[in-house]
């Protein structure tokens, strides 16, 4: 059996999982050869294993086995290291006992027979002995620590798998080989940055990745490709099941696995150019040059049949718990910057970027940091589910614009002839501009929408606002001069049978499901953690 070491040549990292390509060199004899390829991570999927050799080499009995099992007849490196550690621990114990005895012998209180000359000689030699013992103790402790670290690395290597194969070579010689396999010991998550100067007609969307792997081996100079999805050829195609209709019982709906989601929510809280430092002509850093942010090279993007690939070239990705940040792509996205306010929910205005969904690149669910004029404004979460034609992204609160909504009328009366009750509502919305320039604020409010023909909403006075009949949403575009306040009014009336009670609800029910890839809770079409498509 010939055992061969291999190194990582390329990695193809999915959202959850990785396809690893390892390479090495084998010295083969003409005819039959039995080889073992080391370095395969313990999580390798045996069914995904492939082995590549030059033409003229045939293989059989190719399998993946634990390295301990493959090399059970050989002496393990970990055993030799353990023996060294045991010897050092013995030396440390002897040294500590010697030091203890020297200190006890230096106590002359119980040794009345000791003479002055003996005491002086002992006292003179004692500091040197203790110092030498301490120095040796320190050296042994450091060596023990080093050996334990080495033992940890060797044990991690011994726990790995080994590819065993029987080869038949037409001719002898040295040749290169590759082995490819899939494992679940790596992952990456999308991270975004949204940059705006607060004035332009576009925002900059930076797409980044946080990559992590736990193979027990640092990947050095590995050709790295990130894939936007996961291997999904499971053989289980989506299949529609029958849907049955029944009358809903009058009791309120209560069921496990369901979550109430507000249909009206406050506006969600949803940016520095860079270049390599240095002088290209002289290759000398200009210490007086302006500071610029350091970035990694962008990826080459390839749109595949089922997923998008980001090719990053040769990268180093250490093994362990910490993730490695990589820049993938920068996009300039056309955007309209607007001041938006929803005074029914919040008395502050927000600077928002309105973006057409058609102008956005392929997005996956992920965290996004928002920067306005270079200042960090907070984090939002971008959703992979783009069902709206226009996406509004908050760039932060506009502290100098205040919006107040106050009730000025609420009157309930009974109409005896019509057997009805009516309630009249009236509101004033005040938009105050504390800035030294004129601003345009888009203010949104609403009137309730009846879902019962016996409930009538009429008498609407929206003060020239734009009304959406289906949703009851009202929008005003208000221009406010500097240091001034503008007012908009809203009034409406609700009528209903006087022997009934009306209930105003803003809740809808969303069924929760679970992602088949990572197990996370999912309420939409896409998993918010790994981005996988979840069928209903």
C-alpha positions in Angstrom: 0.0 0.0 0.0 1.3 3.4 -1.0 0.0 6.3 1.1 -0.1 9.7 -0.6 -0.7 13.2 0.8 -3.0 15.5 -1.1 -3.7 19.3 -0.9 -6.8 21.3 -1.6 -6.8 22.7 -5.2 -10.3 24.1 -5.6 -13.5 24.5 -3.6 -17.0 25.0 -4.8 -18.9 26.4 -1.8 -22.7 26.1 -1.7 -24.9 28.0 0.8 -24.6 24.9 2.9 -22.0 22.4 1.8 -18.9 22.3 -0.4 -17.4 20.3 -3.3 -13.7 19.9 -2.7 -11.1 19.1 -5.3 -7.8 17.8 -3.9 -4.7 17.0 -5.9 -1.4 15.2 -5.4 1.3 13.2 -7.2 1.6 9.4 -7.2 4.7 7.2 -8.2 3.1 4.2 -9.9 4.7 1.0 -11.1 3.6 -0.7 -14.3 0.8 -3.1 -13.5 -1.0 -3.4 -10.2 -0.8 -0.6 -7.5 -2.6 -0.1 -4.2 -2.8 3.5 -3.0 -4.3 5.4 -0.1 -5.0 9.2 -0.5 -4.9 11.1 2.8 -6.5 14.4 3.8 -10.2 13.8 3.1 -12.4 15.5 5.7 -14.6 13.3 8.0 -17.9 14.7 6.7 -17.1 13.7 3.1 -20.1 12.0 1.4 -18.9 8.6 0.1 -21.5 8.6 -2.7 -20.0 11.8 -4.2 -16.4 10.5 -4.4 -14.7 10.7 -7.8 -11.0 9.9 -8.6 -9.2 11.2 -11.7 -5.9 9.9 -13.2 -4.2 10.3 -16.6 -5.3 8.1 -19.5 -3.7 4.7 -19.2 -4.5 4.2 -15.5 -7.6 2.1 -14.7 -9.1 1.9 -11.2 -11.2 -0.5 -9.2 -12.4 -1.0 -5.6 -12.4 2.7 -5.0 -13.8 3.5 -1.5 -13.7 6.0 1.3 -12.6 4.7 4.8 -11.5 6.3 8.1 -7.7 6.8 8.0 -7.4 5.0 11.4 -8.9 1.9 9.7 -6.8 2.3 6.5 -3.5 2.6 8.4 -4.2 0.3 11.4 -1.0 -1.8 10.7 1.3 1.3 10.9 2.5 3.2 13.9 0.4 6.4 14.3 2.2 9.7 14.6 -0.1 10.6 17.5 1.3 7.7 19.6 4.9 9.0 19.3 3.8 12.5 20.3 1.9 11.1 23.3 5.0 9.3 24.5 7.0 12.5 24.3 4.4 14.4 26.3 4.4 11.6 29.0 8.2 11.9 29.3 8.1 15.6 29.7 5.4 15.3 32.3 7.6 12.9 34.2 10.6 15.3 34.0 8.3 18.2 35.3 7.1 16.1 38.2 10.7 15.1 39.2 11.8 18.8 38.9 8.9 19.9 41.1 9.8 17.3 43.8 13.5 18.3 43.7 12.5 22.0 44.2 10.3 21.1 47.1 13.1 19.1 48.8 15.6 21.9 48.3 13.2 24.3 49.9 12.6 22.0 52.8 16.3 21.4 53.3 16.8 25.1 53.4 14.7 25.3 56.6 17.4 24.9 59.4 15.0 25.3 62.3 14.6 21.6 62.7 18.3 20.9 61.9 20.1 21.9 65.1 23.2 19.8 64.1 23.9 21.9 61.0 27.0 24.1 61.3 27.5 27.7 60.2 29.7 26.7 57.3 27.1 24.2 56.0 24.3 26.8 56.3 26.3 29.4 54.4 27.2 27.0 51.6 23.6 25.9 51.2 22.3 29.5 51.2 25.0 30.5 48.6 24.0 27.6 46.2 20.2 27.8 46.8 19.3 30.8 44.5 21.2 29.3 41.6 19.5 25.9 42.0 16.0 27.5 42.2 16.7 29.7 39.2 18.0 26.8 37.1 15.0 24.7 38.1 12.5 27.4 37.2 14.2 28.0 33.8 14.1 24.2 33.0 10.5 24.0 34.3 9.5 26.9 32.0 11.2 25.3 29.0 9.6 21.9 29.6 6.1 23.5 30.0 6.5 25.4 26.7 7.6 22.2 25.0 4.6 20.3 26.5 2.3 23.0 25.2 3.8 22.9 21.7 3.5 19.1 21.6 -0.2 19.2 22.8 -0.9 21.6 19.9 0.9 19.3 17.5 -1.0 16.3 18.9 -4.3 18.1 18.4 -3.4 18.8 14.7 -2.2 15.2 14.2 -5.3 13.7 15.8 -7.4 15.9 13.5 -5.5 14.6 10.6 -5.8 11.0 11.8 -9.6 11.4 12.2 -9.9 12.3 8.5 -10.9 9.8 5.8 -8.7 8.1 3.3 -9.4 7.1 -0.3 -8.4 3.6 -1.0 -8.0 2.4 -4.6 -6.5 -0.4 -6.7 -4.9 0.9 -9.9 -3.7 -0.8 -13.0 -1.1 1.3 -14.8 0.0 0.6 -18.4 3.4 2.2 -17.6 5.3 3.3 -14.5 6.1 6.8 -13.6 5.1 9.9 -11.6 1.7 11.3 -12.4 -0.8 13.9 -11.1 -4.2 12.9 -9.8 -7.3 14.6 -8.4 -10.1 13.5 -6.1 -13.4 15.3 -5.8 -16.1 14.9 -3.1 -18.9 16.7 -1.4 -19.1 17.5 2.3 -21.3 19.5 4.7 -18.4 21.2 6.5 -18.5 24.6 4.8 -21.1 27.4 4.2 -21.5 31.0 3.2 -24.0 33.7 3.9 -24.8 36.8 1.8 -24.1 40.2 3.4 -25.0 43.5 1.8 -24.1 47.1 2.1 -26.3 49.9 0.9 -24.6 53.3 0.3 -26.2 56.6 -0.5 -25.0 60.2 -0.4 -28.6 61.3 0.3 -28.8 63.4 -2.9 -28.1 61.4 -6.1 -30.4 59.4 -8.3 -28.8 56.0 -7.5 -27.6 53.9 -4.5 -24.6 51.6 -4.4 -25.4 48.0 -3.5 -22.4 46.0 -2.3 -22.7 42.3 -2.3 -20.4 40.5 0.1 -20.1 37.0 1.5 -19.1 35.6 4.9 -17.5 32.2 4.2 -16.7 29.6 6.9 -15.4 26.0 6.8 -14.6 23.4 9.5 -12.6 20.7 7.7 -9.7 20.9 10.2 -7.4 22.1 7.4 -6.7 25.7 6.2 -7.4 26.1 2.5 -4.5 28.0 1.0 -4.5 29.3 -2.6 -7.6 27.3 -3.4 -9.6 28.3 -6.5 -12.8 29.4 -4.9 -16.3 29.5 -6.4 -19.4 30.5 -4.4 -22.8 29.1 -5.5 -26.1 30.9 -4.8 -28.0 27.7 -4.0 -27.6 24.1 -2.8 -27.4 20.8 -4.6 -31.1 20.1 -5.1 -31.4 17.0 -7.4 -33.2 15.0 -4.7 -35.5 13.2 -7.2 -38.6 14.5 -5.4 -40.4 16.8 -7.8 -43.0 19.2 -6.6 -46.5 17.6 -6.7 -49.8 19.4 -6.2 -52.1 17.9 -3.6 -56.0 18.3 -3.7 -57.4 21.4 -2.0 -60.7 21.0 -0.2 -63.1 23.8 0.6 -65.3 23.8 3.8 -67.3 26.4 5.7 -65.2 28.0 8.4 -66.6 27.5 12.0 -67.7 30.6 13.8 -65.1 30.0 16.6 -61.9 32.2 16.2 -59.1 30.5 14.3 -56.5 29.0 16.6 -54.0 26.5 15.3 -50.4 25.5 16.0 -47.9 26.4 13.4 -49.5 29.7 12.6 -48.3 33.2 13.4 -50.2 36.6 13.4 -48.5 39.1 11.2 -49.6 42.8 11.2 -50.7 43.9 7.7 -49.7 47.4 8.6 -46.2 47.8 10.0 -44.0 50.7 10.7 -41.6 51.5 7.9 -38.7 49.0 8.2 -35.2 50.2 8.9 -34.0 48.6 5.9 -22.6 53.3 1.7 -17.1 54.8 0.4 -15.2 54.2 -2.8 -11.9 52.2 -2.6 -8.8 51.6 -4.6 -5.5 49.8 -3.9 -3.0 52.0 -1.9 0.3 52.9 -3.4 1.9 54.7 -6.3 1.8 52.6 -9.5 4.7 54.5 -11.0 7.2 54.2 -8.1 5.6 51.4 -6.1 6.1 53.6 -3.0 3.2 54.4 -0.6 2.2 58.0 -0.5 1.7 58.5 3.3 0.0 61.9 2.7 -2.7 60.4 0.3 -6.3 60.4 1.5 -7.4 57.2 3.4 -9.5 54.8 1.3 -11.3 51.6 2.3 -9.5 48.3 1.5 -11.5 45.8 -0.4 -10.9 42.3 -1.9 -11.1 41.8 -5.7 -14.6 41.4 -7.0 -15.9 38.1 -8.3 -16.6 37.0 -11.8 -20.3 36.3 -12.0 -21.6 33.4 -14.1 -25.4 32.9 -14.4 -25.9 29.1 -14.5 -29.0 27.0 -15.4 -30.1 26.6 -11.8 -28.0 29.0 -9.7 -25.5 31.9 -9.9 -21.8 31.3 -9.5 -19.2 33.8 -8.1 -15.7 32.9 -9.1 -13.1 34.5 -6.7 -9.8 33.1 -8.0 -7.3 31.8 -5.5 -8.2 32.5 -1.9 -7.1 31.5 1.6 -9.9 30.3 3.9 -8.9 29.2 7.4 -10.6 26.4 9.2 -12.4 27.2 12.5 -15.3 29.1 13.8 -14.4 32.6 12.4 -15.8 33.5 9.0 -13.8 35.1 6.1 -15.4 38.2 4.4 -15.2 38.4 0.7 -16.4 41.1 -1.7 -18.5 39.7 -4.6 -19.9 42.6 -6.6 -20.9 46.2 -6.6 -24.0 47.5 -8.3 -25.2 51.0 -9.1 -29.0 50.8 -8.7 -31.2 53.6 -10.0 -33.2 55.0 -7.1 -35.5 57.9 -6.2 -34.8 59.4 -2.8 -37.9 60.5 -0.9 -39.0 61.7 2.5 -41.7 59.4 3.7 -43.9 59.7 6.8 -46.7 57.5 8.3 -47.9 59.6 11.2 -50.5 57.0 12.3 -47.6 54.8 13.3 -44.6 57.1 13.8 -44.1 60.8 14.3 -40.8 60.9 12.4 -40.0 61.1 8.7 -37.7 58.7 7.0 -35.3 59.2 4.1 -36.1 56.3 1.8 -34.7 55.0 -1.5 -37.4 53.8 -3.9 -36.0 51.1 -6.3 -37.7 49.3 -9.1 -37.5 45.5 -8.5 -36.6 45.1 -12.2 -33.4 47.2 -11.6 -32.2 44.9 -8.7 -29.6 42.1 -9.3 -30.4 38.6 -8.1 -30.9 38.9 -4.3 -30.8 36.3 -1.6 -32.1 36.8 1.9 -29.3 38.4 4.0 -28.3 41.2 6.4 -27.6 44.6 5.0 -25.7 47.5 6.6 -27.0 51.0 5.6 -24.6 53.9 5.1 -25.7 57.5 4.5 -23.0 59.9 3.3 -20.4 57.4 4.8 -22.1 57.2 8.2 -23.4 53.9 9.5 -27.2 54.1 10.0 -28.0 50.5 11.1 -28.8 47.1 9.8 -31.8 45.8 7.9 -32.6 42.4 6.4 -33.1 42.1 2.6 -35.6 39.5 1.6 -35.2 37.2 -1.4 -38.9 37.4 -2.1 -39.5 40.3 -4.5 -43.2 40.5 -5.0 -43.5 44.3 -5.2 -42.8 46.3 -8.2 -41.1 49.0 -6.1 -38.9 48.3 -3.0 -38.6 51.0 -0.4 -35.4 51.0 1.6 -35.0 53.3 4.6 -31.8 55.2 4.8 -32.5 56.6 8.3 -34.7 59.0 10.2 -34.8 62.7 9.2 -34.6 64.3 12.6 -35.5 67.8 11.4 -38.9 66.8 9.9 -41.6 66.1 12.4 -45.1 64.8 11.6 -48.0 64.9 14.1 -51.5 63.3 13.7 -54.2 64.4 16.1 -57.9 63.6 16.4 -60.1 66.7 16.1 -63.5 65.0 15.9 -65.1 61.7 16.9 -68.9 61.7 17.1 -71.3 58.7 17.3 -75.0 59.1 16.6 -78.0 56.8 16.0 -80.3 57.2 13.0 -83.6 55.8 14.1 -85.3 55.6 10.7 -82.4 53.7 9.1 -81.8 51.5 12.2 -78.2 52.5 12.0 -75.4 53.9 14.0 -72.8 56.3 12.6 -69.4 57.5 13.8 -67.7 60.5 12.3 -63.9 60.8 12.5 -61.7 63.8 11.8 -57.9 64.2 11.9 -55.3 66.9 11.3 -51.8 66.0 10.1 -49.2 68.6 10.8 -45.8 68.4 8.9 -43.1 70.7 10.4 -39.9 71.5 8.6 -37.0 72.6 10.9 -34.5 72.7 8.0 -33.3 75.8 6.1 -34.6 74.5 2.8 -37.9 73.5 1.2 -38.6 69.8 1.5 -41.2 67.5 -0.2 -42.7 64.9 2.1 -44.8 62.0 1.1 -47.4 61.4 3.9 -49.4 58.2 4.1 -52.6 57.6 6.1 -55.7 55.4 5.7 -59.4 54.9 6.1 -60.8 51.5 7.0 -62.1 49.2 4.3 -65.4 47.4 4.7 -65.6 43.7 4.1 -69.3 43.5 5.0 -72.1 45.1 2.9 -73.9 46.2 6.0 -71.0 48.4 7.0 -70.7 51.6 5.0 -67.6 53.9 4.9 -68.5 57.3 3.3 -68.2 61.0 3.7 -64.5 60.8 2.8 -62.7 64.1 2.7 -59.0 63.4 2.0 -57.9 67.1 1.4 -56.8 66.4 -2.2 -54.9 63.3 -1.2 -54.6 60.3 -3.6 -56.9 57.4 -2.5 -56.4 53.7 -3.2 -59.9 52.3 -3.1 -58.9 48.6 -2.4 -56.6 49.3 0.5 -58.0 52.6 1.9 -54.5 54.1 1.7 -54.2 57.8 1.2 -51.0 59.6 0.1 -50.3 63.3 0.1 -47.3 65.0 -1.5 -46.6 68.0 0.7 -44.1 70.7 0.0 -43.1 72.4 3.2 -41.1 75.7 3.2 -38.2 76.1 5.6 -39.1 76.6 9.2 -42.8 76.2 8.4 -45.6 73.8 9.1 -48.2 72.5 6.6 -51.5 70.9 7.6 -53.6 68.2 5.8 -57.0 67.0 7.0 -58.8 63.7 6.9 -62.4 63.0 7.6 -64.7 60.0 7.1 -67.9 58.4 8.4 -68.7 54.7 9.3 -72.3 53.4 9.4 -73.5 50.0 10.6 -76.6 48.3 12.0 -77.2 49.6 15.5 -77.8 46.1 16.9 -74.4 44.9 15.8 -70.9 45.6 16.9 -68.1 46.2 14.4 -64.6 45.1 14.8 -61.6 46.7 13.2 -58.8 44.2 12.5 -55.3 44.6 11.0 -54.2 41.1 11.3 -53.7 38.4 8.7 -52.6 34.8 9.3 -49.5 33.4 7.7 -48.8 29.6 7.8 -45.3 28.7 8.9 -43.3 25.9 7.3 -39.9 24.6 7.8 -37.0 24.6 5.3 -36.0 21.1 4.1 -32.4 22.1 3.8 -31.6 23.8 7.2 -34.8 23.4 9.2 -35.5 27.1 9.7 -39.0 28.5 10.0 -40.3 29.8 6.7 -43.4 32.0 6.1 -42.7 32.9 2.4 -41.4 31.1 -0.7 -37.7 31.3 0.3 -35.9 30.2 3.4 -34.5 33.4 5.2 -31.4 31.4 6.4 -30.1 29.4 3.5 -32.1 30.8 0.6 -33.6 27.5 -0.5 -37.0 27.4 -2.2 -39.7 26.0 0.0 -42.8 24.5 -1.6 -46.1 25.0 0.1 
